[in-house]
C-alpha cells in the first residue's frame, strides 16, 4: 500500500538537506513522490517509494504524464535545481539512482539521480536531467539512451542501462 501522508514536510526537508528526489503525475491525476511511503505488512515497516518497485512494476510507468527531478538548495544552486519533463508517449519516462559503496561503513551513498524522457524512439535521442551529489549541481542535456556518456569530465561512467528496470518501453 502506497501512502502520501506528510509529503509537504518531507519535500521541504529534502529541499533543505541535500536530497534529490523524483516525482510523477499520472494520467489518473495521482501524484507519487519518492518521499512518499509504502506500508509493508510483514515485517511491519514504512519505506520510501522505489522507482522500480512502485512505479515500473505496478505499471504506473505507462501512465506518467509529468516527471520531475528536484535537487536541493546548495551554494551553487541557492534556489535548488529542478527539471520537469512532459511525457507525450507512454513508456518513454525513466529514472535511476547512482550510488557508491563506502568500504569504511558498508553503506551505499548516493552519487547521482538521473531522470528523463525519450524524444525519438527510433534514434534513441533522450532528454536527461542528472542531480550530481559530488558537484551539487543539476546537469541537463540531450544524449542517446543506448549510449549515455559522462555528464562531466571526471564523472562516473553510466554504462549500459537495463531498459526494463528503469521503465522504458521502446
CORWOQUI-V570728 format. One record per backbone hydrogen bond with DSSP energy under -1.0 kcal/mol. NH is the residue of the N-H (numbers start at 1). CO is the residue of the C=O. If there is no record, write none. Layout:
BEGIN
nh=NH co=CO
nh=NH co=CO
END
This chain:
BEGIN
nh=3 co=37
nh=7 co=4
nh=10 co=6
nh=11 co=7
nh=12 co=8
nh=13 co=9
nh=14 co=10
nh=15 co=11
nh=16 co=12
nh=19 co=14
nh=21 co=70
nh=23 co=68
nh=24 co=32
nh=25 co=66
nh=26 co=30
nh=27 co=63
nh=29 co=26
nh=32 co=24
nh=34 co=22
nh=36 co=33
nh=37 co=3
nh=38 co=47
nh=39 co=1
nh=40 co=45
nh=45 co=40
nh=47 co=38
nh=49 co=36
nh=54 co=50
nh=55 co=51
nh=56 co=51
nh=57 co=52
nh=59 co=56
nh=61 co=55
nh=62 co=59
nh=63 co=60
nh=65 co=25
nh=66 co=25
nh=67 co=85
nh=68 co=23
nh=69 co=83
nh=70 co=21
nh=71 co=81
nh=73 co=15
nh=74 co=77
nh=80 co=77
nh=83 co=69
nh=85 co=67
nh=87 co=65
nh=92 co=89
nh=94 co=116
nh=96 co=114
nh=98 co=112
nh=100 co=109
nh=102 co=107
nh=106 co=102
nh=109 co=100
nh=111 co=98
nh=112 co=98
nh=113 co=131
nh=114 co=96
nh=115 co=129
nh=116 co=94
nh=117 co=127
nh=118 co=92
nh=119 co=125
nh=120 co=125
nh=124 co=120
nh=126 co=143
nh=127 co=117
nh=128 co=141
nh=129 co=115
nh=130 co=139
nh=131 co=113
nh=132 co=137
nh=133 co=111
nh=136 co=132
nh=137 co=132
nh=139 co=130
nh=141 co=128
nh=143 co=126
nh=145 co=124
nh=147 co=144
nh=155 co=152
nh=163 co=161
nh=166 co=162
nh=167 co=163
nh=168 co=163
nh=169 co=91
END
